[in-house]
Amino acid sequence: MNTAALDAPFLDRAVAHVRGNAESWAATPLSERIGLLERLLPRIVAHAADMAGAGSRAKGYGPDSPWAAEDWTGGPWALAQNATAYLHVLRRIAAGRDPLPDGAVREENGRTHVDVFPATGWDALLFNGFTAQVRMRPGVTPEQTRACAAGAYRGRQGAPALAVVLGAGNVAAITALDILHKLYAEGQVVIAKMNPVNAYLRPHFAYVFAEFIERGWLSFVDGGAAEGAYLARHEGVDSLHVTGSDRTHDAIVWGTGEDAEVRRRDDLPLITATFSSELGGVSPCIVAPGPWSRADFRFQAEHIVTSKMNNSGHNCIASQVLVLPRDWDGTERLLDEIRRVLRELPARADYYPGAAGRLAAVLAAHPTAEVLGDGCRLLVPDITDLDDLLVTDEVFGSALGVVRLPGATPAAFLSHAVEFANDTLPGTLGATLIVHPRTEKADREAVRTAVADLRYGTLGVNCWSGVGFLLGYTPWGAFPGHTRQDIGSGIGFVHNAFMLEDIEKTVLRAPFAPAPRGLVTGSPSLSPRPPYFVTHRAATATVERLTRFTAAPSLGKLPALFAAALRG
């Protein structure tokens, strides 16, 4: 397709073709939907190396680079993990069981919580010590939660419909996972418009989803903003999902030019389709003071740098503001370790369009910012102006700002940190909270209150919140409350393999320290340094083997997988 000029007839034909097959997808029995996913998994594996390699080359390094692990993690492994999550739930339903296992849903402090991860024995083994809990909106009972889960497969199937997915350009799996969600969670056939930044992935997706394309349930198209807007406003389209920025959303919904603000004010959108979105924001990483050892400072510095430098910071969920206690004697020690990690990492470029200009703007605002490593890793170690660019705008690049807040005790600091994150930083997609187990034990109520009060769709406790994007069982989206007139980080949740309704947020937890040191810190587990850490020395081999295991688990694959993980 020629993206230089809008080819409306081509797009009209695509809409008519896929829409014409919406009823056949709606009528596809559960057994066949399961079979389609089972046959999709080996296709992921068959193209996994090529898919990951395409991402590596597009970002400016080779498949053998230490950075290439992220292209496996955020590409074929994420796709395999999400497909197996849907399979797990659908197989339970096919066997006549409830989608949620016994004991998963409970009431705590007057609120309904759902344990969604680990979901299988393999999860518990491979991600030992990692957990995820979905918290439902106020007033939702455990009985309602169970009754509504996977409703489309339990007598509440929606009408046949066509969805348009406007793909993201930064992380390989985003478009594919949104397709799976629309097909399996919402029961809609899909037109997926590739983002021009990573349209090179289209042949790989076409191979993986070949059966869906052949049956007319899915079609891929290329193009830019004009094609996206045309599809979004097409009368044959019933729903729309977009990953991008709030500016992208507003241009689609309200248009551009002088009339756009009038339409927004009067709530007169240009689209009639139902709309969901994931739009990012300024994500905080909050560090509570505590009795950290030298090894703790190093490990958590690697953790924080990972949350910034994964994909060069071109993630909607990348940590952008590090919130530290002003009076903690560990603050400078942690910052020194972060500097050391940033300097030690291999060179790479910020590849995403516009990144150079955004980083230049940070440097213009902070001429004394620390330039570390390859020259595009920026650290602003003491932001005092809350109108600062790093506080008010998503930079979408490898710049990290530090805000220091008062609080003589962990409880006092956490109170200030929650208020700052909720009321000052734009966006509600995800936040990370790092707290030593002994601090949480001594100040349990303060930590519990902080976890409950942080208004983010995903909160990671000792776990980068971006991990929630990967697991499949964990709903992914902004904290509820945004509207199309004030879109923030978006509306709705995707992934969500248990197909829960009335979600408020997901709380992830991971061990504060890796095995075996976790025994000393109070967070015992079998998990070594996670393979998504940018400092993991065998990350690519580990995630490659994890991808193959996830697609087809077997005991025989575990020794090689464990050996690679431990080498990290």
N, C-alpha and C positions, 0 to 999 in steps of 0.2 A: 504494500500500500504506500502511496506517495504521501508523506507527511508534510510536504511543502504546501499543499492545498487540500482543504477539507473535501473528502470524497463522500458526500452525503448519501448517494445511492448505494455505495458499498456498505455503509453503516446501517442503512435502512434494511438491506437484504440480510445482514447479520442479525438484526433484531427480529425480523420476521421468521428467519430460519430457527433460531434458538427458542423464541417464544412459541413457535409451532410445536415444539417438543416438550413443553412444560407439563402437559397432561401425562405424557408417557413416563416422565420421571416421577411425577406424583403417584402414578400407579405401580411403580417398580416395587416389588415386595421386599420385605426386610432381608430375606435370605439372599436375594440378588445384590442388594446394596452392600451386604457383608462380603459377598464374593468379589465385587468390584474393588473393594478396599484390599482384600487379600491378594488380588492380582496386581494391584497398584504397587504394593511394597517391593516386590522384586524389580519392578521397573525403576523405582527410586534408586535401588542399589546399582542397577546396571548403568545408570547415568550419573551416579554420585561423584565419581572422580572428575568427570568432564564438567559437571555443573560447578563443583567447588573450584576447579582449575580456571574456569571461565571467570569466576569472580575474582580470583587472585590476580589474574593478568589484567583485568579491567581496573583494578586498584593500583597497579603499578609494581607488583612484585610477583614472583613465580610460585607455582604450587609447592615448591620445596622450602619456601620462606617460613620462618617461625610464625609469621602473621597468618599463614594459610589456614590455621586451625579454625579461625572465626568463620571462614567460608564453608567449612564442613558443619560447624555448630549451627550457624544461622541459615544453612541451606539444606542439604540432604538429611542431616540428623533431625533437625526441627520438623521437617516434613514427615519423616518416618515416625517420629515420636507422636506427632499429632494424629496421624493416620491410625496408629496402634491404639491411641486413647479412644478414638471413636469406635474402633473394633471391639475393644474391651467392653464398652458400655452396650453396644448393639448386640454383642453375643450374650450378655446377661439377659437382655430383653427377649432375645430369640429363645432362650432357654426357659422362659417363663418366670424369671426373677425380676425383682425391682432393680431399676438402674443403680440405685444407691445401696451399698451393702448395709447390713445390720450394724447399728452402732455409729454410723457415719454422721448422723444428724442428732444434735442435742441442743439443749438450751443452757446458756451460761449468762448469768447476770441479766436475765430478762431478754436476751437476744438469741436468735437461732444461728448456730454455727454448723458448718458442714466440712468434715475432713475429706479432702479430695485427693491428697497425695501424702504418702505413697498409695497407689491404687492396686498394685500387684506385688507379689513376692519379689519379682525381678527389680521393681522400683526400690523396694526396701533394701535390697542387697546392693544395687549399683549406686544408689543415692542415700546411703545410710546416714541417718541424722537429719536429712532434709524432710520437711513437712510443709503442707499447704492447707490452709483452712479458709473457706469462703464464709464471709459474714453477710447475713441477709439484712434487708432493710428493716427498720423498726416496725414492729407490729406483725411481721411474718412469723407464723408458728412453725414448729417442726412438722406438723401434720400437713400444712399447706406446702411446705418445701418438698416433702416426699411426693405429694400428690401431683405437683406441677413438673417435677423433673422429667425430662425427655417426653414432654407432652405430645409432640408430633408423632411419636411411636406408640402412644397409649391412648388413642382415640380422639386426639385433638389436632389432627393434621390440617394445615392451612390450605388455602386455595392454590392451585397451580399459578406460578408467578415467575417473572423474569427479573433477575438482579443484574446490575452492572457493578463490577468491582474495578475501581480505579487504582491500579497497582502502585506500590511504593517503589522508589528507586534505590533505596539504601540497603535493605537487608533482603537477601535472595528469597527467603521462604515466605515473606509477608503476603505476596500476591497469592501464592499457592495455598497458604493456610486460610486466607479469606475465601478462596474458592471452595475449599472443603467445608468451611463453616456455612456458607450459603447453601451448598448442596445438601449437607447432612443435618445441620442443626435447624435450618430454616426451610428446607425442602424446595429450594428455588433453583431453576436452571440459571446459567451464568454466562454473561459476556465479560471477559476480563481484558481491560485495556492495559497493555504493558506501559510502564514508565520509560521514557526515552533513555534514562540513565542506565537502566539494566535490561533493555530490550533484548540483549544478547542471550538472556535466559529463556526466551520464548521456545526455541527448538527443544530444550530440555524439558520444559513443562509440557510441550505438545506430546513428547514421547511418554512422559509419566502418566498423563491424563488421556492417552490415546483412545481408550474405550469410551470415555465420556464424550470426546469430540466426535467419534464415529457415530454415536447414537444421537447426536444433535443436542446434547445437554450442556455443552460448553463450547465456547468459541473464543479464540484470542484475536485481538486486533492491536495494531500499533497506533502511534500518534501522540500528539501533545495536548496542550490545554484546549485547543479548539475541538478536537475529537472527544475529549472528556466531557466538555460542556454540552456538546451536541447529544451525546448518549445520555447524559444526566437529565436532559430536558426532553428526551424523546417520549412521545405519548405511549409507546409500546413497552416502556420500562416501568416496572412496579416498585423496585427498591434499588437503593444505591448505597454502596459502602466505599469510603475513601480513607486512605491513609496519607497524611501530609501535614500541612500547617493550617492554622486558623485562617490565613489569607487565602489558601486554596479553597477551603470551605466557603468563605464569604464570596469569592468570585463566582463559584458555581451556583450558590443559592441566591445571591442578591445581584450578581452581575458586577460590572465595573463601570466607571464613569460617574457622571454627576448624579444620576438617578439611583445609584446603588444604595446610598445611605438613606434616601427617602423610602425605598422599598423595605429596607431593614427596619426603619422606625415604624412603618405602617404594617409590618409583618406581611408583606406581599412577595413571597418567594417566587423565583422563576421556575422552580421545579415542583412537580406534583407527587413524585415518588417518595415513599418513606425513606428515611435517611439515617444511616449510622456512620460513625467516624472515629478515627483515632488520630489525634492531632498534636500530641506532644506537649511541651511546656518547658519550664525551668525546674529540673529535678534536683532535690536536695539529697545530700548524704549527711546524716546527723550522727555525730560521734559523742556518746556519753562518756564522762570521765570515769576512770576506774583504775584498778590495781594491775596495770598492764606490765608484762615482762618485755624484755628486749625482743624476744621472738614474736610476741604479740604485735609489737609496733611494726616489725618487718612484714608479717603476714597480712595485717590489715592495710598497710601501705600498698601492698600488691593488690589487695582486694579493691581498694579505692581507685587505684590507677587503672585497673581492669574496667571498672565501671565508667571511667572516662575515655580510655584509649581503645576499647573494643571498637572496631570499625572506624578508627580515627575520630571517635566522638560523633560520627554521623548517625546517631540513634536518637529517636524521640525520648528515650528513657536514659540517656547518658547522664551521669552525675555532672552537674554544672556548678553547683554551689555546695562547698564543703562547710558544714556548720559545726564549729568547734567551741569548746568551753574557753572563755577568755582567761580564766584564772587557773586552769588545770596545768600542772607541771608537765604533763605529757603532750601538750599541744605542739610545742616546738620540736619535740622528739619525733612526733608523727610526721610533721611537715618535712623534717630533714630526711626521714626515710622515703617519703613520697618523692622528694627531689632526687634521691639516689636511684629509685626505681625508674623514674622518667629518664634519667641520663643513661641508664644501663640498657634500655630497650633498643632493639634494632631500629634503624632509620626507616621511615615511611612517610608518605605525603598525605595531606588532607586532600582527597581526590574529588569530593562531591562538589558539583558546580556552585560557585559563589563562596566557597569556604575561604579562599584567600582574602576576599573582601571583608568577610565577617571577622576573620582574625586580625586584619589590618585595623578594623574599627576598634577591636579590643586594645590593640597596641596604642592606637591614637588616644584612647581614653586613659590608658595606663602606660605612659612612656617608660616607667621603671619596672614593668612586669618582667618576671624572670622567664627567659627564653631557654628552654632546656632541650637536651637531646638533639634532634635533627633540625631544630630551628622553628618548628611550628607547634611545639608543645609549650603552652603558655601557662604560667602560674601567677596569679595575683593573690598574694598571701594575706592581705588585710584590707578587705573592702569595708569602708565605713559609710559610704553614701548609698542609701537604699534606692536611689534613682540610677544607680550604676547599670551600665549595659548588661553586665553578667547577671544582674538580679532581675532585670525587667524584660529581657529578650532571650529567646532560645538561640544560642550561637551556632549550634549544630556543627561543632568542630572541636579541636583538641585544646580548649582553653578551660581552665578550672579556677574558679574564684573561691576565696575563703572569707567567711563571715564569722566573727567571733562574738559570742553572746555571753552575758553575765550569768551568774548562778554559782553560789558557794557550795551547793550540794548537787548531786545528780538530779534530785527531784526539782530543784529550782531551775537548773539549766534546761531540763527537758520541758518544763512549762514554757520557758521563753522560746525554745526551739520550735515547739509545736505551734505556738502563736505566730512566729515568724514564717514558718513554712505555709501555714494555712492562710494567713492574711496578707502576706507580702509577695511571695513568689507566685507568678502566674502559672496556671496549669495544675492538673490533679491526676495525671496519669500514673506516676509512681514515685516512691520515696524509699530511701534506705536508712535504716537505723542500726548502728553498731553499738552493742552494749556487752560488756564483760559479764559472764554468768554470775560472778560473785556480786557485781553491782546490781544485777536484776534480782538476785536473791535478797540482798539487803534493802532494796528499794522497790519491792515487787509491785506495790500499788502505783507508784509513780510511773513505772515502765508500762504496767497494764493500762493506765490512763492515757499515756502517750500513744500506745498502739491503737487504742479505741478512738482517740480524738483526731489523729492525723487523717485528713480528708484526701485520700489518694485511692485510686482504683486498685493498685497493688502496693503493698508495703512489705519490704524485705527486712527481716530482723536478722542481722548478721549474714545477710544474703542480698547481693545486688538485686534490686527489684526487676531488672531485665530478665532474670531467669524465669520469671512468671510468664514471659512471652513464649517460652520454649516448650513447656511441659504438656500442653494440650488439655489437661484436666483443669487447669487454672484459668478462669475467665480473664480476658484481657480487655481493658478499656478504662475510661476515666471514671472518677468518682461521680455518682449520680447528682444531677442538679443543673447541668448546663442546658441551655436552650439554643435553638438555631439563631436567635438574635444575639446571644452572648455565648458563643460556642465553646470557649475555653479549650479543654483537651478532648472534646468530642462527646458523643452520645452513643450509648450502647456498649455491649460486650461481645467479643468474638472468641473463637476457640471453644472453651466451655464444653468439654466433651460430655459431661453429665447433663448438659442442657438445662441448667438451673435458671429459674426466673426470680425476679426481685432481688438482684444481687446489689450489695453495697460495696464490698471490696474483698480482696484476697490478702491474707497475711501469710507470707512465706517465712520459714525459719531454716537456718543452716547452722552447723556447728561453728562456734566462735574460733576454734582452732582445729587444725587437721589432726588426724590420727598419727602417732599415738599421743601427741601432746594434749589433745582434748581431755584426756583423763586427768591431767593436772589442773586445767583451767575450769573444769566442771561442765564440759560439753563433750562427753565421751561418744565416739562413733567409730566406724571403720573407714571413714572417708579420708583419703589423703588430700593434698592440694587439688582443688577442682580443675578439670581440664580446660574450662573456659577462662581460667586465669591467664593473663598475657605473659606471665612469667613461667608457666608450665613448660618444662624442657622437652616433653614428648607429647605435646597437646595434639598435634595433627594425627599422629599414629593412634593416639587414644580415641579421638573422636571418630576417626575412620572406622576403627574396630567397633566402637559403640554403635555407629550407624548400621553396620552389618548385623550386629547382634540384635539391635532393636527391631530390625525388619524380619529377622528369623532367629529367635532366641534358641540357644542350645548350650548345654554344659561344656561341650568341646571348645566353644569359642571363649570361655571365660579366662583360661590361663593367659593367653596372649593379651587379652584386654586388661587384665589386672597387672600384668608385667609392664605394659606401656604406662598405665596410670601411676604405678609406683615409681617409675623412672622420672616422673615429673617433679 
